[in-house]
Amino acid sequence: VQLVESGGGLVQPGGSLRLSCVASGFTFSSYDMSWYRQAPGKERELVATITPSGGRTNYADSVKGRFTISRDNAKNTVYLQMNSLEPEDTAVYCCKGTRWSRTYWGQGTQVTVSS
């Protein structure tokens, strides 16, 4: 089982990034997928979740209206489009797959928002 994130980097405040998480080794289309983030010295935070079909999404209040989670089950990939980025969004972003008691995590990708 693997979850591999990409798309992180350094961006100026107000900029955008699109994160991708490619899954393998499990039935991706049956799993809820989520993005989490953890900033230095802070607890891990749930950013967004999407149901297996993509029909329902949920967001942390801190990112509503700025971030969009989506998925392509044909490509075993979940995305996080991040717009209007703020320095407070700086963190390591990880994806997670969940189905009943099974949970899989990726290693994460660093997002740094700074001028």
Protein Blocks (a to p, Z undefined) as FASTA:
>chain_A
ZZddehiacddehiacddddddehiafklpccddddddehiacddfbdcdfkopaccddf
klgokaccdddfklopacdddehiafklgccddddddehjbccddebjaddddZZ
